[in-house]
Each structure stands twice: as C-alpha cells, then as structure tokens.
C-alpha cells in the first residue's frame, strides 16, 4: 500500500507539473490587443493558412454594423472592432446622425455578443476630400484584458468593460487640422495609463488614468497632421512620430527625453516601427522617403517610401507592399533596396477598381510569410526572404467593398475586416 500510495503521489505531482506547464504555455500566447499586435510590430505567433477563399479555410464571417479602417483586436475569447454608421456609410446624409460602434464578437463562432453605440460630438469633419479614404472609425481599440479603450476623435476616449458597460468618456479636444482630414491615431497602454496622440484634436499627446479617464499629463506642441500611434521602447520612452521629427517622451510626466529630426519632407506623419534599438520612419507622402533613427540621430535616409502601409521587420529586412503596389524589401542596416517588384500585374486576374491607393493596410508576419491586404484585389502573401516570391493572392468573391484594415492574428487564425464583413480564416 505504501508503494501504491507513493505511486499515486508521484502521479499526482506529475499531473500537477504538466498542468502547470500547460498553463504557462497557454498564458505565454499574448493577445493581439492593439494596432498591429505587440507594440505595433505586426509580428504574429503561430501559423495561419497561406491560401483561402470564401469556401476554403473560412471559419466564419459576420456582417459588421458599418464600415471602418480600424483593425480588430483579440482579447481572450473575444474580438473587438470599431465601425461607424448613420452618415456617409451608404449615402452622405445628415452629419448629426453619425454614430460610432464598438462591437464584441465571439472568437470561436463569429456571433456578435454586443454592439455599443456612441453618438458623435458635433461638428465633425465633413465626408469629403481625404477623409473619404478612411472615414470615422480609423482608430484601433486597445485592451488590458479587463477593459477595452477606444479613441473616437472629437468624441473622445472611452472605456468599456468586457460586457459592454461604458465606464467613462473623456474629451481630448474637438479641434480639426486645417485640412479637415479627421482622426486616425490609435490608443496604447502603458502601466495605468491610456496614451493617445491627440495632436490634431487637442494639440497634445495625452495620458489618461485608465481606471478613471482623468488626465494625468499632456505633452507636445500644436503640430498638425500627426496621426501616428505611440510606441514604447525598451527604455520605456513613449515614441511619437510627428512632421519631420520623432519624439521620445517620459511616461511619468510627458516631458521630452529626446527629439530626432529627419526632415523627410512629408505633409503628414504616419507611424514608426521599432527594432534593434532603432526606429524606422515611413509614411507621410507617396514620395517622402524613409529613415532610420538611433539614439536621436538619423542612421540613414532613403528615397524608398510607403505612404500609409507600414513595414514589418524580420531578420534585418523591412517588408511592405506600399500604397503604389510595389513589394519592397529593404536592408534595415543600410537602408538600401534589396528588391522592388510590382505585384498588381502578377495576379492573373482582372484588377478590381476603387478610389485611392491600391494598398492602405499594413502587413503582418506569420511563420515566414508576409500577409498584405490590398483594398480591392485580395490579400497578397509573399515569402519573408531576400528574393521576391509571391505565394498567393486570396480574394473573398462577392465582397466588393474595401479592405483598409490591418489583420489581427491569433495562433492559427487570421481576422480580416472589409467595410462590410469581419472574416476569420484558419486551418
């Protein structure tokens, strides 16, 4: 009996150890809880299918309450996404009817669990000019696993719990830039702070207490046309890309730790991406170029550019299909082009029409493959290697709306949004 008891005891200890290790493995998989995943890098764990269609590897699709350019985020067993309706979604209509949505969708089934609506603070920027490129739901939510935070521009920053109860709403300004291009920056979390680039709406980068929504600090200058989502460096600097500059702010009080000037000649400032102690700056205008910033100084500048889509950094190379339809591979150390290949003429299928640039979304990397959604011509999949290889072009037939949002990835599944649907593809 003693031997049997000892065997049971050892078996129980082994079971507990295995269960403990399993919990560690499961908890090690991070949620895709902000724009482009962990710190905006666009790099996913796991592996998703290379090819899909409306009948192959489609787990589910769900009709959304309205269009949007924001990306989905994944928190536990839920997917969160923002949309807009009531104005300029099907016809221009009455601006006073503009409504923002935060929808919560079951990750396994695609069922809509809840949809919370928020009336827009008036007046908004009219639906004309450049704002028609992205609309009124361009900011991706973020979450700490307990609460979900959204930025609705002039309507403010809002917090919801997992059941959809609104916790607070805080205005960070109701101004417009001189071109009336709307809002685009996404919020990020740092400790107990929600950090928002509200340079367009309020002339400042703003940090709010995530539990109460109260302002903790404001920083920056009245620089316009800055739509970048903040990033956090390993040294815990808050990095914000503005016109011809990169800022490093203290998370404690918002004071400047450093500024770097790159003078790419852009008329707007999009995001930077971080890697290996260097910030890579892209975007701003179709011909603005790109730059690498390290320790506050420019390491290199290049004429190679991507207006809206941001690259991913992988094994010392930057990959993107830019808004003009060129697949780019750039040496991250030298800034030189490894290849530059036009992709739209390689599909073998008629090109579908649509206004604006053919690529708007930023790519993601999964298992050595770069997934690049185009607006109307499918998701282009290229190999993450220094020789150009187009692996697949995946189209959901019957959906003629635009795909403007960057994908989200969770283990073996990818979530893509169009102006009509949210799709889940997986093995």
Number of C-alpha atoms within 10 A of each C-alpha: 6 7 8 9 10 11 12 12 12 12 12 12 12 12 12 12 12 12 12 12 12 12 11 11 10 10 10 9 12 16 21 27 27 26 27 26 24 15 20 23 22 26 22 22 15 13 19 22 17 22 18 18 14 17 9 13 17 18 18 17 19 16 15 22 19 20 28 30 28 28 30 30 28 27 22 13 11 18 23 25 26 31 28 28 20 18 19 20 18 10 8 12 13 10 17 14 13 20 20 22 23 23 21 24 23 16 20 12 13 19 15 17 13 14 17 15 15 15 15 20 16 13 13 19 19 16 21 13 10 13 17 15 16 21 25 31 28 25 27 31 27 28 25 17 13 10 19 23 27 26 29 28 31 25 22 18 21 20 25 19 14 17 11 17 11 16 16 15 18 17 20 28 17 18 19 22 18 9 12 18 22 27 28 27 26 27 27 27 23 15 9 12 21 25 27 26 32 35 28 29 23 22 23 21 23 22 29 21 16 24 13 12 19 16 17 16 18 21 19 19 11 15 13 22 24 26 26 24 25 27 26 19 15 10 8 14 20 20 25 26 26 25 21 17 17 25 19 23 23 16 18 12 12 19 14 15 13 15 16 17 15 21 15 24 14 21 16 19 27 27 26 28 22 21 15 11 12 20 24 26 28 29 26 27 18 18 15 21 21 24 23 24 22 14 12 19 15 16 17 17 19 17 14 19 25 30 24 21 25 32 29 24 25 17 10 13 22 22 29 28 31 29 24 18 20 17 22 23 26 22 17 22 14 14 21 16 16 15 15 16 14 13 16 19 10 10 15 8 10 9 13 11 11 13 10 13 16 24 27 29 25 25 32 29 26 22 15 12 21 28 29 28 32 29 25 22 24 21 24 24 22 25 18 23 15 16 11 16 14 16 15 17 25 20 18 17 10 7 14 16 14 23 28 28 29 27 26 28 29 23 16 15 21 23 24 22 28 25 22 20 18 20 21 22 23 21 15
